[in-house]
Amino acid sequence: MRILVTGATGYVGGRLVPRLIEQGHDVTVFVRNKERIKGRLWYDSVQVIIGDLTHKEDWEHQVKGFDAAYYLVHSMSSEKKFSEVEAIAAKNFAQALQGTKHVIYLGGLLPASDESVHLSSRAATGRILSSHLQLTEFRAGPIIGSGSASFEMIRYLTERLPIMIAPKWVKNLIQPIAIRDVLSYLIEALNIGPSGIVDIGSNVVTFKDMIYDYAEVRGLKRKIISVPVLTPYLAGLWIGLVTPIQNRLALPIVAGIIKDLVADTHKARTLFPNITPISYKHAVKLALEKVYKERVETHWAGALGMSESNKVYDEQGAISEVRTRSLNIPATAVFHVLSKIGGQHGWFVWNWAWNLRGAIDKCIGGPGLRRGRRHPTEMLAGETIDFWRVEKVTINELIILKAEMKLPGTAWLKWQIFPEENGCKLIQSAIFHPKGFSGVIYWYSLYPIHKFIFSDLINAICKQALKYNVEVQEPKV
């Protein structure tokens, strides 16, 4: 089939596209920014339409003649007018795609009463689409998979908090579903045809069960104490503080579980007898496998915009400090300097602090800085550099070092070099995956000094790279 997919940079869309391609479909993706998908493995296998759904005149002539289309966009934000924006986008899409044989939309389960603003908006989007198009509207609860917002929220809460004070509605019923089953329904729907509203879900649990089941899979002991006074708003803010989920996403997630959220899956079982959703606990096990093997295909934050320079943020369980510099010199000069770091060349700046950290590490049983490095300028994957091990090297593009010092977590230093029109861009990331709450305290207690060390480090690398570039360009006598 010739298929149009919106939301290709999102969590679900980014996983759906390659599976449609594998099945031999001719896939076109609709995105706002082409740069956001250039790094995807499937980029060369799709056609691309660039546009904003709220401005139909720019793209409506490009979306004719498709056999099927997926509508996988929504605005999970706390902006007051988000529902108006969603309605405009849905109406534009519906009007422009009239004549398409089948449109498939992924919405959310609705509670029996007192719908949240966000869930109500998802339902309104479905009504707009169905009024113009032949529609299948899947309604799903929390989606569980590596990198999904719901999974990351559960993971952070469980890993970091041995005892939780939670609102009484953590005992409400919820029906989550694994991402693999969501994808199965979305793909199989192409063979079934327009089916109206179809609720999908796995076994019914409570939010409390979700925490305890995750803890059981991880071998952790956790205690939840429910109290009647914690409002959804305060609970959302707390989740935004403790987990990497931003408030604008945490608040609607919480709003969606203050009432029972259970699917009527009879229609799904009738239409899709070959799909048997896996249990929540099984979905957690599979998600953790992907996380540990670093095979997370897409992440909940993928559709929320690019990260700013010099910003601390959480991603896939890791806290990162990212700094970016643009240089009017070739990537080879920057890589030359990076390949000398550590060992006899030292760390360019704050060497006394690096030496002190190495001495402390040695005293508590770590390798310290004394291992140095095998070669002063050559860097190979698997080698040691002081208390780091080289995890990956791509000449003139990438260096990743993994810390082997004693830490309440796992740390990496990563440098990426990207060519630009008049030179290159250097991105330096200091990444820390905390182990429990002590790891979080460790990282943020050192942030004030890290702020200076890592800023000075990237500046020193740039300074030396500029100097080296001048030296190699000077005529030899």
C-alpha positions as CSV (number, residue, x, y, z in Angstrom):
1,M,0.0,0.0,0.0
2,R,0.9,3.6,-0.3
3,I,0.8,4.9,3.3
4,L,1.2,8.3,4.9
5,V,2.5,8.4,8.5
6,T,2.2,11.5,10.7
7,G,4.1,11.6,14.0
8,A,7.1,9.7,12.6
9,T,9.4,11.5,15.1
10,G,7.3,10.3,18.0
11,Y,7.6,7.3,20.2
12,V,5.0,5.1,18.4
13,G,5.5,6.5,14.9
14,G,9.2,6.1,14.9
15,R,8.8,2.4,15.5
16,L,5.9,1.9,13.2
17,V,7.6,3.3,10.1
18,P,10.4,0.7,9.8
19,R,7.9,-2.2,10.3
20,L,5.7,-0.9,7.5
21,I,8.8,-0.7,5.2
22,E,9.7,-4.2,6.1
23,Q,6.3,-5.4,5.0
24,G,6.9,-3.8,1.6
25,H,4.7,-0.7,1.9
26,D,5.5,2.5,0.1
27,V,5.8,4.9,3.1
28,T,5.6,8.7,3.2
29,V,6.2,10.5,6.4
30,F,4.8,13.9,7.4
31,V,7.1,15.9,9.6
32,R,7.7,19.5,10.7
33,N,11.5,19.2,10.5
34,K,13.3,17.0,8.1
35,E,16.5,17.2,10.2
36,R,14.8,15.2,13.0
37,I,14.6,12.0,10.9
38,K,17.9,12.2,8.9
39,G,19.7,10.0,11.4
40,R,17.0,7.2,11.3
41,L,18.1,4.0,9.6
42,W,14.9,4.1,7.5
43,Y,15.4,7.7,6.2
44,D,16.5,6.7,2.7
45,S,13.5,4.3,2.4
46,V,10.7,6.9,2.8
47,Q,9.4,10.0,1.0
48,V,9.1,13.1,3.1
49,I,6.4,15.8,3.3
50,I,7.4,18.8,5.4
51,G,4.7,20.9,7.0
52,D,2.7,22.0,10.0
53,L,-0.7,20.4,10.4
54,T,-2.2,23.7,11.6
55,H,-1.3,25.3,8.2
56,K,-3.1,23.2,5.6
57,E,-2.4,25.4,2.6
58,D,1.3,24.5,2.7
59,W,0.8,20.8,2.2
60,E,-2.7,19.7,1.4
61,H,-1.9,19.2,-2.3
62,Q,0.8,16.7,-1.3
63,V,-1.4,14.2,0.6
64,K,-3.6,12.9,-2.2
65,G,-3.7,9.4,-3.4
66,F,-2.8,7.4,-0.3
67,D,-4.3,4.0,0.3
68,A,-4.1,4.5,4.1
69,A,-2.8,7.0,6.6
70,Y,-1.8,7.0,10.3
71,Y,-2.7,9.9,12.6
72,L,-0.2,9.6,15.5
73,V,0.2,13.2,16.6
74,H,-1.1,14.9,19.7
75,S,-0.1,17.7,22.1
76,M,0.8,16.4,25.6
77,S,1.4,19.8,27.1
78,S,0.1,22.0,29.8
79,E,-0.6,24.9,27.5
80,K,-4.1,26.2,28.0
81,K,-5.0,26.3,24.3
82,F,-3.5,22.9,23.3
83,S,-7.0,21.4,22.7
84,E,-7.8,24.2,20.2
85,V,-4.5,23.5,18.4
86,E,-5.3,19.8,18.3
87,A,-8.7,20.4,16.9
88,I,-7.4,22.6,14.1
89,A,-4.7,20.1,13.2
90,A,-7.2,17.2,13.1
91,K,-9.7,19.2,11.1
92,N,-7.1,20.2,8.5
93,F,-5.8,16.6,8.2
94,A,-9.3,15.2,7.9
95,Q,-10.3,17.6,5.2
96,A,-7.1,17.2,3.2
97,L,-7.2,13.3,3.4
98,Q,-10.8,12.9,2.3
99,G,-11.0,10.1,-0.2
100,T,-8.3,8.1,1.6
101,K,-9.6,4.5,1.9
102,H,-8.6,4.0,5.6
103,V,-7.2,6.3,8.3
104,I,-5.9,4.8,11.6
105,Y,-5.7,6.9,14.7
106,L,-4.2,6.1,18.1
107,G,-6.1,7.8,20.9
108,G,-6.5,7.1,24.6
109,L,-8.9,5.2,26.8
110,L,-11.5,7.3,28.5
111,P,-12.6,7.0,32.1
112,A,-16.3,6.3,32.8
113,S,-16.8,9.9,34.1
114,D,-14.9,13.1,34.8
115,E,-12.6,12.8,31.7
116,S,-9.3,14.7,32.0
117,V,-8.8,17.7,29.6
118,H,-6.1,15.8,27.7
119,L,-8.1,12.6,27.3
120,S,-11.1,14.6,26.3
121,S,-9.1,16.3,23.6
122,R,-7.9,12.9,22.3
123,A,-11.5,11.8,22.0
124,A,-12.5,15.1,20.3
125,T,-9.7,14.5,17.8
126,G,-11.2,11.1,17.0
127,R,-14.7,12.6,16.5
128,I,-13.3,15.2,14.1
129,L,-11.4,12.5,12.1
130,S,-14.4,10.1,12.0
131,S,-16.7,12.9,10.7
132,H,-14.7,13.2,7.5
133,L,-12.8,9.9,7.1
134,Q,-13.2,6.1,7.2
135,L,-11.5,5.6,10.5
136,T,-10.2,3.0,12.9
137,E,-9.6,4.7,16.3
138,F,-7.6,2.6,18.7
139,R,-7.9,3.7,22.3
140,A,-5.1,2.6,24.6
141,G,-4.1,3.1,28.2
142,P,-0.4,3.6,29.3
143,I,2.0,2.2,26.7
144,I,4.8,0.1,28.2
145,G,8.0,-0.2,26.4
146,S,11.7,0.8,26.5
147,G,11.7,4.6,26.4
148,S,8.0,5.1,26.8
149,A,6.8,7.9,29.1
150,S,4.7,5.6,31.3
151,F,7.5,3.0,31.6
152,E,10.1,5.7,32.4
153,M,7.9,7.2,35.0
154,I,7.3,3.8,36.7
155,R,11.0,3.0,36.4
156,Y,12.3,6.2,38.0
157,L,9.7,6.2,40.8
158,T,10.5,2.5,41.7
159,E,14.3,2.7,41.3
160,R,14.7,5.9,43.3
161,L,12.1,5.8,46.1
162,P,12.1,2.8,48.5
163,I,9.1,4.2,50.2
164,M,6.4,6.3,48.4
165,I,3.7,8.5,49.8
166,A,1.0,8.2,47.2
167,P,-2.6,9.5,46.7
168,K,-5.4,7.0,47.3
169,W,-6.2,6.8,43.6
170,V,-3.0,4.6,43.1
171,K,-5.5,1.8,43.8
172,N,-7.6,2.7,40.7
173,L,-7.8,0.2,37.9
174,I,-5.6,0.7,34.8
175,Q,-5.2,-1.3,31.6
176,P,-1.7,-0.8,30.2
177,I,-0.5,-2.3,26.9
178,A,3.0,-3.2,25.5
179,I,4.3,-1.2,22.7
180,R,4.8,-4.3,20.6
181,D,1.1,-5.1,20.8
182,V,0.1,-1.5,19.9
183,L,2.3,-1.8,16.8
184,S,0.7,-5.2,16.0
185,Y,-2.8,-3.7,16.1
186,L,-1.8,-0.6,14.0
187,I,-0.3,-2.8,11.3
188,E,-3.0,-5.5,11.3
189,A,-5.6,-2.8,11.0
190,L,-4.5,-2.3,7.4
191,N,-5.8,-5.8,6.6
192,I,-9.1,-5.4,8.5
193,G,-10.3,-2.0,7.2
194,P,-12.1,0.9,8.9
195,S,-13.5,-0.4,12.2
196,G,-14.6,2.6,14.3
197,I,-13.5,2.7,17.9
198,V,-11.5,-0.2,19.2
199,D,-10.3,-0.4,22.8
200,I,-7.1,-2.2,23.3
201,G,-5.3,-3.3,26.5
202,S,-3.6,-6.1,28.4
203,N,-4.4,-7.3,32.0
204,V,-6.1,-5.0,34.4
205,V,-3.8,-3.7,37.2
206,T,-3.6,-0.7,39.6
207,F,-0.9,1.9,39.5
208,K,0.3,0.4,42.8
209,D,0.5,-3.0,41.1
210,M,2.6,-1.4,38.3
211,I,5.1,-0.2,40.9
212,Y,5.2,-3.5,42.8
213,D,5.4,-5.6,39.6
214,Y,8.3,-3.5,38.3
215,A,10.0,-3.9,41.7
216,E,9.6,-7.6,41.6
217,V,11.1,-7.9,38.2
218,R,14.1,-5.8,39.4
219,G,14.4,-7.7,42.7
220,L,13.7,-4.5,44.7
221,K,11.6,-4.1,47.9
222,R,9.3,-1.2,47.8
223,K,6.6,0.2,50.1
224,I,3.7,2.4,49.0
225,I,1.6,4.4,51.6
226,S,-1.5,5.9,50.2
227,V,-2.9,9.1,51.7
228,P,-6.1,11.0,50.7
229,V,-4.7,14.5,50.6
230,L,-2.3,14.5,47.6
231,T,-3.9,16.3,44.7
232,P,-3.3,15.2,41.0
233,Y,-1.5,18.5,40.4
234,L,0.9,18.0,43.3
235,A,1.4,14.4,42.3
236,G,2.2,15.5,38.8
237,L,4.7,18.1,40.0
238,W,6.4,15.4,42.3
239,I,6.7,13.1,39.3
240,G,8.2,15.9,37.3
241,L,10.8,16.4,40.0
242,V,11.7,12.8,40.7
243,T,11.6,11.4,37.2
244,P,12.9,12.7,33.8
245,I,9.3,13.3,32.7
246,Q,8.7,17.0,32.4
247,N,5.7,18.6,34.2
248,R,3.9,19.2,30.9
249,L,3.8,15.5,30.3
250,A,3.6,14.3,33.9
251,L,0.5,16.3,34.7
252,P,-1.7,14.8,31.9
253,I,-0.4,11.3,32.7
254,V,-1.5,11.7,36.3
255,A,-4.8,13.3,35.2
256,G,-5.5,10.2,33.2
257,I,-5.3,7.8,36.1
258,I,-7.3,9.6,38.8
259,K,-10.3,7.5,37.7
260,D,-10.5,3.8,36.6
261,L,-9.2,3.5,33.1
262,V,-10.3,0.1,31.8
263,A,-10.8,-1.0,28.2
264,D,-13.7,-3.0,26.7
265,T,-11.5,-5.3,24.6
266,H,-14.3,-7.5,23.3
267,K,-14.3,-5.8,19.8
268,A,-10.5,-6.1,19.6
269,R,-10.6,-9.8,20.4
270,T,-13.2,-10.3,17.7
271,L,-11.5,-8.3,15.0
272,F,-8.0,-9.3,15.8
273,P,-8.1,-12.9,17.1
274,N,-4.4,-13.4,16.2
275,I,-3.3,-10.7,18.7
276,T,-3.0,-11.7,22.3
277,P,-1.5,-8.8,24.3
278,I,1.3,-9.8,26.7
279,S,1.0,-9.1,30.4
280,Y,2.2,-5.9,32.0
281,K,4.9,-7.7,33.9
282,H,6.2,-9.4,30.7
283,A,6.2,-6.0,29.0
284,V,8.3,-4.6,31.8
285,K,10.8,-7.5,31.4
286,L,11.1,-6.9,27.7
287,A,11.5,-3.1,28.1
288,L,14.3,-3.6,30.7
289,E,16.1,-6.0,28.4
290,K,16.1,-3.3,25.6
291,V,17.3,-0.7,28.1
292,Y,20.2,-2.8,29.4
293,K,21.3,-3.8,25.9
294,E,21.0,-0.2,24.7
295,R,18.6,-1.1,22.0
296,V,15.9,1.5,22.7
297,E,14.4,2.3,19.3
298,T,12.6,5.5,20.2
299,H,12.2,7.6,23.3
300,W,9.3,9.6,24.7
301,A,11.3,12.8,24.5
302,G,12.0,12.4,20.8
303,A,9.0,14.5,19.7
304,L,9.5,17.2,22.3
305,G,12.1,19.3,20.6
306,M,15.9,19.5,20.6
307,S,17.8,19.9,23.8
308,E,19.5,23.2,24.4
309,S,23.2,23.7,24.8
310,N,24.6,23.8,28.4
311,K,21.4,22.2,29.8
312,V,21.1,19.4,32.3
313,Y,18.4,17.0,31.4
314,D,17.3,13.4,31.9
315,E,17.1,10.9,29.1
316,Q,16.6,7.1,29.1
317,G,17.4,7.0,32.8
318,A,20.6,9.0,32.5
319,I,21.3,12.6,33.6
320,S,23.3,14.5,31.0
321,E,25.2,17.8,30.8
322,V,25.5,18.8,27.2
323,R,27.6,21.6,25.8
324,T,28.0,22.6,22.1
325,R,30.6,24.7,20.3
326,S,30.8,25.6,16.6
327,L,34.3,26.0,15.2
328,N,35.7,27.4,11.9
329,I,38.2,24.5,11.6
330,P,38.0,21.0,10.2
331,A,36.8,18.0,12.3
332,T,40.2,16.4,11.9
333,A,41.8,19.1,14.1
334,V,39.2,18.7,16.9
335,F,39.6,14.9,16.8
336,H,43.4,15.2,17.0
337,V,43.1,17.0,20.3
338,L,40.4,14.7,21.7
339,S,42.5,11.6,20.9
340,K,45.2,12.9,23.3
341,I,43.1,13.4,26.3
342,G,44.2,11.7,29.6
343,G,47.4,9.9,30.5
344,Q,50.5,12.0,30.1
345,H,48.7,14.8,28.4
346,G,46.3,15.2,31.4
347,W,42.8,16.6,31.1
348,F,43.8,20.0,29.7
349,V,42.2,22.0,32.6
350,W,41.5,21.4,36.3
351,N,44.2,18.7,36.4
352,W,44.4,19.1,40.2
353,A,40.7,18.2,40.5
354,W,41.1,15.2,38.2
355,N,44.2,14.1,40.3
356,L,42.3,14.5,43.5
357,R,39.3,12.5,42.2
358,G,41.8,9.8,41.1
359,A,43.4,9.7,44.5
360,I,40.1,9.4,46.2
361,D,39.1,6.6,43.8
362,K,42.3,4.8,44.5
363,C,41.8,4.9,48.2
364,I,38.3,3.4,48.0
365,G,39.4,0.5,45.7
366,G,39.0,2.1,42.2
367,P,41.7,2.3,39.4
368,G,42.5,5.9,40.0
369,L,44.4,7.8,37.3
370,R,47.5,5.7,37.5
371,R,46.6,3.4,34.7
372,G,47.3,6.2,32.2
373,R,46.9,5.1,28.6
374,R,48.7,2.7,26.2
375,H,49.7,5.3,23.6
376,P,49.8,9.1,24.0
377,T,47.8,9.9,20.9
378,E,46.3,6.6,19.6
379,M,42.9,5.6,21.0
380,L,41.4,2.2,20.4
381,A,38.1,0.8,21.6
382,G,38.5,-1.4,24.7
383,E,41.7,0.4,26.0
384,T,41.9,2.2,29.3
385,I,42.5,5.9,29.8
386,D,43.1,6.7,33.5
387,F,39.8,5.6,35.2
388,W,37.9,5.4,31.9
389,R,37.6,2.7,29.3
390,V,37.2,3.6,25.6
391,E,33.8,2.3,24.6
392,K,33.6,3.5,21.1
393,V,35.7,5.5,18.6
394,T,34.8,6.7,15.1
395,I,37.7,8.7,13.6
396,N,36.8,12.4,13.2
397,E,33.3,11.8,14.4
398,L,32.9,10.2,17.9
399,I,34.6,9.2,21.1
400,I,32.8,7.6,24.1
401,L,34.6,6.9,27.4
402,K,32.9,4.8,30.1
403,A,34.0,5.5,33.7
404,E,35.4,2.6,35.8
405,M,35.9,4.7,38.9
406,K,33.9,3.9,42.0
407,L,30.5,5.6,41.6
408,P,26.9,5.2,42.8
409,G,26.0,4.7,39.1
410,T,27.5,4.6,35.7
411,A,29.2,7.6,33.9
412,W,30.3,8.3,30.4
413,L,32.0,11.2,28.6
414,K,31.0,11.5,24.9
415,W,32.2,13.8,22.2
416,Q,30.5,14.1,18.8
417,I,31.9,16.1,15.9
418,F,29.5,17.1,13.1
419,P,30.7,18.9,9.9
420,E,29.2,22.3,9.2
421,E,29.5,24.6,6.2
422,N,32.5,26.6,7.5
423,G,34.0,24.0,9.9
424,C,32.4,21.7,12.5
425,K,30.3,21.5,15.6
426,L,31.6,19.8,18.8
427,I,29.0,18.4,21.2
428,Q,30.3,17.3,24.6
429,S,28.1,15.2,26.9
430,A,28.8,14.2,30.5
431,I,26.3,11.4,31.2
432,F,25.5,9.8,34.5
433,H,23.1,6.9,35.1
434,P,22.4,7.0,38.9
435,K,22.0,3.9,41.0
436,G,19.1,4.7,43.3
437,F,18.5,7.9,45.1
438,S,22.1,8.1,46.4
439,G,23.3,8.3,42.8
440,V,21.0,11.3,42.2
441,I,22.3,13.0,45.3
442,Y,25.9,12.3,44.3
443,W,25.4,13.9,40.8
444,Y,23.6,17.0,41.9
445,S,25.8,17.7,44.9
446,L,28.8,17.8,42.5
447,Y,27.0,19.8,39.8
448,P,28.3,23.2,40.9
449,I,31.9,22.1,40.3
450,H,31.0,20.0,37.3
451,K,29.5,23.1,35.7
452,F,32.9,24.8,35.7
453,I,35.0,21.7,34.9
454,F,33.0,20.6,31.9
455,S,32.6,24.1,30.5
456,D,36.3,24.7,30.9
457,L,37.1,21.3,29.4
458,I,35.2,21.9,26.1
459,N,36.7,25.4,25.9
460,A,40.2,24.0,26.3
461,I,39.6,21.4,23.7
462,C,38.5,24.1,21.3
463,K,41.4,26.3,22.1
464,Q,43.9,23.5,21.5
465,A,42.2,22.5,18.3
466,L,42.4,26.1,17.0
467,K,46.1,26.2,17.9
468,Y,46.8,22.9,16.2
469,N,44.9,23.9,13.1
470,V,47.1,27.0,12.8
471,E,50.3,24.9,13.3
472,V,49.5,22.4,10.5
473,Q,48.6,25.2,8.1
474,E,51.9,27.2,8.7
475,P,54.4,26.7,5.9
476,K,57.3,24.5,6.9
477,V,60.8,25.9,6.4
